[in-house]
């Protein structure tokens, strides 16, 4: 055991290899973007200010009850991801999760706009804030919640993984601080609906990034992923063919 640990330390590469090796740099950019999009979905604003959201939205349910409902949904949805992630793949779940976030942030922003911006009677759709946040949390929990960290673990070799994860986590919590800090400023300056629509825009960008840029890591070895990031044909031989040239 001790020999294995010592061998792992000997194999550790320099910090600069994260930026000078093409595959490492691309993987670092992708994982930092994934962590950023995770926070720019508005998840921490929703979790930290959930009670205030229900109060300001004048939901028909008490804020305490609504918060408990959302928490139960989050727990149940989180249990689903391990069961389906290896069947559907990372990209499909991220896209599904992002679309759910777009729709729910848009709906919540619309409710706030009608209520506070247009001063309309929204009593007929008073269920919308609770429904929106339940769907938002459930879709987030099966995609953008856990999968950025899954993809990060699959993209890097063991020699740089600890360094890359440190940078990615720093970016993640920096974005968390910024979204939490400035969402209240946006609300005071422009209206209660603006942060939710802005989060929806970032969710749209995250879906486009997933579709057109992010490589699928399902069922691939680290070497195959590294080869793809380097833009070369995988060095892993393929088996199962007919054997004819």
N, C-alpha and C positions, 0 to 999 in steps of 0.2 A: 504493500500500500504506500509506504513512504517512498519507495523507488518510483512509483507511478507519479506521485506528487512532484518529486524532484524533476522528473522528465518533463512534466507539464510546464514547470517554471523555466526549464532550459529552452523549451520550444516557443516561449513568449517572444513576440517580435517588438520592434521599436514602435513608439507612438506615432511616428511620422509615416509608418507604413499604412496607416488608415487613410492618408491623403495622397501618397505617392503610388499606391497600387490601385489601378483602375477599378477592379471589382470591389475592393474595400470602400473606395470613395463613393461609388454609385450606391452600394448597399447602405452606407452611412447617410447619404442624402435621402434615400427612400425611407429609411426607418425614422429619420428625424421629421420628415414630412408626415409620415403616418402618425407619429406621436403628436405633432402639431395639429393635424386635422382632428385627432381624437379630442383634444381640448377645445378646438375652435367649433366643435359641434355644440358647445354650450353646456356640456354635461355638468360641470361643477357649479355653474350659475344655477342650473335647475335643481341640483341637489342641495346647495347651500341655502337657496332662497325659495324652496318649494312652498313652504307655508305662506310666505309673503305673496308668492304668485297666486295662490288660491284665494287669498284675502283680497288682493287688488283686482282679481278677475271676478270677484263676487260669485264664486261658485256656489251651486246649490248644496254641495256637501260641505260639512265642516272641514277646515284645513287639516285638522288632526286625523280625521278619518281618511281623507283623500291621500295624505302622506303615507299612511299605513298601507293603503291599497297599492300605491305605487311601489313601495318597498317590497311587498309580497310579490308583485309582478316581476320586479328586478331579480329577486332570488330565484324564482321559477325559470325565468328566461335564461339566466346564467347557467343553469343546469342543462340547458338544451344544447349549448354550443359543443361540448365535448362529444356529444352523440352524433353530430351531423357534420362537423368541420372536415373530417377526412373523407366524407362521402361527396360533399358538394364543392369543397375547395375553398381557399381563402378569398379569392376574388369575388366569387358569387355571393358569399356571405357579406363581404364588405359593401358590395353594390346594393344588395338588399337592405342592409342596415342603413346605408347612406340615403337611399330613397325614402325609407321610413322617417328618417330624421328631417329630410327636406319637407315632406308633407306635414309633419306634426309641428315643426317650427313655423312653417307658413301659416298653418291653421291657428296656432296660438297667437302669432303676431296679428293675424286678421281679426281675431276676437278682441284683442287689446285695442286695435285701431278703431273698430266699430264702437267699442265702449268708451274709450278715452279720447280718440281723435274726432269721431263723428257724433259722439254722445247719443248713439242709437240705443234702442231698446233691444238688449241681447238676452232677455229672460228666456226666450224660446230656445236658445242654444247654450244655456248655462252649463250644460254637461260637457261642452267642448274643451275647456281647460283640463279637466280630469282625463277625458278620453285621449286628448293630445299627449299629455305627459305619460299616461300608461303605455301608449303605443311607442312614444319616443324612447322611454326607458327599456321596453322590451326589445325593440329593434337595435338599440345601442348595445344591449347586453349580449346579443348573439353575434355582433360584428365588431364595431369600432371600439368596444370596451376591451375584449381580450385579444383580438387578433393582431393588432400592431406589435404586441410583445411576442406572439407566436412567430410572426414573420421575421422579427429581429433575431430570434433564436435560430432561425433556419438559414439566414442569409450569410452569417459570418462563420468563419472557421474558428475553432477553439482558441487559436493563438491570438486573435484580436477581439474576441467576443466581449471580454470584460471591459476593455477600453471603449469599444463602440457603445456598449450598453450604458456606460457612465455618461457619455456625451448625450445619448438619446434621452436618458432620464432627466438630465439637466434641462434640455430643450422642452421636454414635456412639462415640467413643473414651472418653467419660465412662462410658457404659454398659459398654463393654468392660472398663474398669478395675474397675467395681463388681462385675460378674459374676465376674471372675477373682479379685478380692480376697476376696469374701465367700462364694464357693462352698466354699472350704476350711474356713471357719468353720462353715458349715452342716453339712459332712461331720463335723467333729469334735463338734459339739453334738448333732446329731440322727440321724446315720447316713449311710453312703455313698450310700444310695439317694435321699435327700431332694432334693439338687440336680437330679438328672435328672428326677424327677417335677415339680419346680417349673419346670424348663425346658419340660417338656411342657405344663404349664398355660399358660405364656406363648405357646407355639406355637399352642395352641388359640385363645387370644385373638387372635393375629395372623391366623388363618384367618377368624375371625368379622369382624374389622376389614376384611379384604380383601373378603369377600363383601358386607357390608352398608354399608360406608362408602367404601372407596377407589374412585374413578372409574377406568374403563378409559381408557388413553391410546393404545392401539394405533390407528394410522391416523388420528390426529387432529392438526390443527395446533395451535400454541401458542394461537392466538386462540380456537379451538373449546374447548380445555381451560380457558382463562381464563373464557370465557363460562359454561361449565358450573359452574365454581367460584363464579362470581358469581350463579348461579341464574337466568340469563337465556337466552333463545333465542339460539343462535349467530348472529352477524352475518355469517357466511360464507354466501353464496348457494349453493343446491343446484342442480345441473345434472343433466340426464339424464331429466327428467320429460317428460310428454307435451306440455307447453306449454299445456294447457287449464286454465282457472280453475274 
